[in-house]
Amino acid sequence: EAPVIISFCFICALLHVLNICMPGLNRFFAVSDTFQITSAMQYPRLFTHVLVHQDSNHIKGNLVHLLLVGPSAELVYGSQSMLIVVLLVAVTSALTHIVLFGSSQETAHQLGASGVVSAAILLNSLVAAESGKIPVSFILTALVWGVDEAYKLVFASDGVSHHAHLTGAIVGSAYAFYFVRPHNKRRRQQPVNQSSSSSALSWWNG
């Protein structure tokens, strides 16, 4: 029911198993805080870093959350939209990492699907959005979760890519508003098919 999310999780799991057999593979696909224009691998890493994880707890947490919220988001927005969101989250979070940590004295790598999970969470909270209206669930999610992530980004030193979480949330929210509002507007403008409604009602009553 969710080919993009299921395929994404499968690839993550496969690469994690391969990393156990070949330690360091996850770091090979991770994005570094320094970007070398002449290095060919720098460009695919802008996307591949969301597919690899640091350890078993890292991938388990991300995939469990993604499987909880991802399929429903893909069902509402469509597989093509979900793929676009995944790609946008990957490249924007990678570029954010490079900008924020490019001047750091210590080399840091970003990896993991946390940003994609964040995008899926916010996409879900905007499922009920209509033109001119913002769901209460979205406001609560943004306040409770977003403020906490922003605080940790500034003050925490836990080695977690909180900027990736926030980037994913922003991308998911922006895409949902771009997709949902025009979609619902078109849906309200479409005439109701009376024959289909009558047929459905007859079937239900039968």
C-alpha positions as CSV (number, residue, x, y, z in Angstrom):
1,E,0.0,0.0,0.0
2,A,3.0,2.3,0.3
3,P,5.7,1.2,-2.3
4,V,8.0,4.2,-1.7
5,I,8.0,3.9,2.1
6,I,8.3,0.1,2.1
7,S,11.1,0.2,-0.6
8,F,12.9,2.9,1.4
9,C,12.8,0.9,4.6
10,F,14.0,-2.2,2.7
11,I,17.0,-0.4,1.3
12,C,17.9,1.0,4.7
13,A,17.7,-2.5,6.2
14,L,19.7,-4.0,3.4
15,L,22.5,-1.4,3.7
16,H,22.6,-1.9,7.4
17,V,23.1,-5.6,7.0
18,L,25.8,-4.9,4.5
19,N,27.5,-2.5,6.9
20,I,27.6,-5.2,9.5
21,C,29.5,-7.4,7.0
22,M,31.6,-4.5,5.7
23,P,32.1,-2.0,8.6
24,G,32.5,1.6,7.4
25,L,30.0,1.3,4.5
26,N,27.6,3.6,6.3
27,R,30.3,6.3,6.6
28,F,31.0,5.9,2.9
29,F,27.4,6.8,2.0
30,A,27.1,9.5,4.7
31,V,27.4,13.2,3.9
32,S,30.4,15.1,5.3
33,D,30.4,18.7,6.6
34,T,32.9,19.6,3.9
35,F,31.9,19.6,0.3
36,Q,34.5,19.1,-2.5
37,I,33.1,20.1,-5.8
38,T,35.6,18.0,-7.7
39,S,34.8,14.8,-5.8
40,A,32.2,12.8,-7.8
41,M,30.9,10.9,-4.7
42,Q,30.0,14.2,-3.0
43,Y,26.9,14.5,-5.1
44,P,25.2,11.1,-4.6
45,R,25.9,11.4,-0.9
46,L,23.6,14.3,-0.8
47,F,20.9,11.7,-1.2
48,T,22.3,8.4,0.1
49,H,23.0,9.6,3.7
50,V,19.3,9.1,4.6
51,L,19.6,5.4,3.8
52,V,22.4,4.5,6.2
53,H,22.5,4.5,10.0
54,Q,25.0,4.5,12.8
55,D,23.9,1.3,14.7
56,S,21.0,-1.0,15.2
57,N,19.2,1.2,17.7
58,H,19.4,4.1,15.3
59,I,17.9,2.3,12.3
60,K,15.3,0.5,14.5
61,G,14.0,3.8,15.9
62,N,13.8,5.5,12.5
63,L,12.2,2.6,10.7
64,V,9.6,1.9,13.4
65,H,8.5,5.5,13.4
66,L,8.5,5.7,9.6
67,L,6.4,2.6,9.2
68,L,3.9,4.1,11.7
69,V,3.4,7.4,9.9
70,G,4.8,6.9,6.4
71,P,2.2,4.6,4.8
72,S,-0.7,6.7,5.8
73,A,1.1,9.9,4.4
74,E,1.8,8.1,1.2
75,L,-1.8,6.9,0.9
76,V,-3.1,10.5,1.2
77,Y,-0.4,12.4,-0.8
78,G,0.5,9.7,-3.3
79,S,3.7,7.7,-4.0
80,Q,5.1,10.3,-6.4
81,S,4.7,13.1,-3.8
82,M,6.3,10.9,-1.1
83,L,9.3,10.2,-3.3
84,I,9.7,14.0,-4.0
85,V,9.5,14.7,-0.2
86,V,12.2,12.1,0.5
87,L,14.5,13.5,-2.1
88,L,13.9,17.1,-0.9
89,V,14.5,16.2,2.7
90,A,17.7,14.4,1.8
91,V,19.3,17.2,-0.2
92,T,18.1,20.1,2.0
93,S,19.2,18.5,5.2
94,A,22.6,17.6,3.7
95,L,23.1,21.2,2.5
96,T,22.1,22.5,6.0
97,H,24.6,20.2,7.6
98,I,27.4,21.5,5.3
99,V,26.5,25.1,6.0
100,L,26.2,24.7,9.7
101,F,29.2,22.5,10.3
102,G,31.5,23.3,7.3
103,S,33.6,25.6,9.4
104,S,34.0,23.2,12.3
105,Q,37.4,22.0,13.4
106,E,36.2,18.4,13.7
107,T,34.9,16.4,10.7
108,A,31.3,15.4,11.3
109,H,29.1,13.1,9.1
110,Q,25.4,13.1,8.8
111,L,23.5,9.9,8.3
112,G,20.1,8.4,9.0
113,A,16.4,8.8,8.0
114,S,15.4,11.0,10.9
115,G,14.6,13.9,8.6
116,V,12.4,11.7,6.5
117,V,10.6,10.6,9.6
118,S,10.1,14.2,10.7
119,A,8.6,15.1,7.2
120,A,6.2,12.1,7.4
121,I,5.1,13.2,10.9
122,L,4.3,16.7,9.8
123,L,2.6,15.4,6.6
124,N,0.3,13.3,8.7
125,S,-0.6,16.2,10.9
126,L,-1.7,18.2,7.8
127,V,-3.9,15.5,6.3
128,A,-7.0,17.4,7.4
129,A,-5.8,20.7,6.2
130,E,-8.1,22.8,4.0
131,S,-7.6,26.0,2.2
132,G,-7.3,28.8,4.7
133,K,-7.4,26.4,7.7
134,I,-4.6,25.0,9.8
135,P,-5.3,21.8,11.8
136,V,-4.9,22.0,15.6
137,S,-2.9,18.7,15.4
138,F,-0.3,20.5,13.2
139,I,-0.1,23.5,15.6
140,L,0.4,21.2,18.6
141,T,3.0,19.0,16.8
142,A,4.9,22.1,15.7
143,L,4.9,23.6,19.2
144,V,5.6,20.6,21.3
145,W,8.0,18.8,19.0
146,G,9.5,21.6,16.9
147,V,10.3,23.9,19.8
148,D,12.1,21.0,21.6
149,E,14.2,20.2,18.5
150,A,15.1,23.9,18.0
151,Y,16.2,24.1,21.6
152,K,18.3,21.0,21.3
153,L,19.8,22.3,18.1
154,V,21.2,25.4,19.9
155,F,22.0,24.0,23.3
156,A,22.4,20.2,23.2
157,S,25.6,18.4,22.4
158,D,24.3,14.9,22.0
159,G,25.6,14.1,18.5
160,V,22.1,14.1,17.1
161,S,21.4,15.9,13.8
162,H,18.6,18.1,15.2
163,H,18.9,20.3,12.1
164,A,18.0,17.3,10.0
165,H,14.8,16.8,12.1
166,L,13.9,20.5,11.7
167,T,14.7,20.5,8.0
168,G,12.5,17.4,7.4
169,A,9.7,19.0,9.4
170,I,9.9,22.2,7.3
171,V,10.0,20.4,4.0
172,G,7.1,18.1,5.0
173,S,5.0,21.1,6.1
174,A,5.8,23.2,3.1
175,Y,5.0,20.4,0.7
176,A,1.8,19.5,2.5
177,F,0.5,23.1,2.2
178,Y,1.6,23.2,-1.5
179,F,-0.2,19.9,-2.2
180,V,-3.2,19.8,0.1
181,R,-4.6,23.2,-0.3
182,P,-4.8,23.2,-4.1
183,H,-6.0,19.6,-4.0
184,N,-8.8,20.3,-1.6
185,K,-9.8,23.4,-3.5
186,R,-10.1,21.4,-6.8
187,R,-12.0,18.7,-4.9
188,R,-14.6,21.2,-3.6
189,Q,-15.0,22.6,-7.1
190,Q,-15.7,19.3,-8.7
191,P,-19.4,18.4,-9.1
192,V,-20.7,15.5,-7.1
193,N,-21.5,12.4,-9.2
194,Q,-25.0,11.7,-8.1
195,S,-25.3,8.3,-9.8
196,S,-22.1,7.1,-8.1
197,S,-23.4,8.4,-4.7
198,S,-26.7,6.7,-5.2
199,S,-25.1,3.5,-6.2
200,A,-22.8,3.6,-3.2
201,L,-25.8,4.3,-0.9
202,S,-27.8,1.5,-2.4
203,W,-24.9,-0.9,-1.9
204,W,-24.5,0.2,1.7
205,N,-28.2,-0.2,2.4
206,G,-28.2,-3.6,0.8
